[in-house]
């Protein structure tokens, strides 16, 4: 299964980053590959959902997530997180502050897609 893929909802193209049940090493590897997908998009156009459900984290993958969030910022219009309960609250706040990006949190994939496709 492709862990990073585009899908369409409400006529909008949305990039899904599927980290469901990934180990910390897998999370880091997948997140490192995001710039390859996002840098091909026009500036401030990408709609992004990251699903963290059941994923594991360590210091290295959390650092990679912060660095990638900064690199991807010029390409992302809106970001949504689902399943982020496994992420420490302090980390969620830290990555937002560090990257200067907002990450809206949703309970379900459909809620996140609806919100992203709204504008």
Secondary structure, DSSP 8 states (H G I E B T S, - for coil): --SEEEEEETTEEEEEEE-TT--HHHHHHHHHTHHHHHTTS-TT-EEEEEE-TT----HHHHHHHHHHHHHHGGGEEEEEEESGGGS-HHHHHHHHHHHT---EEESSHHHHHHHHHT-
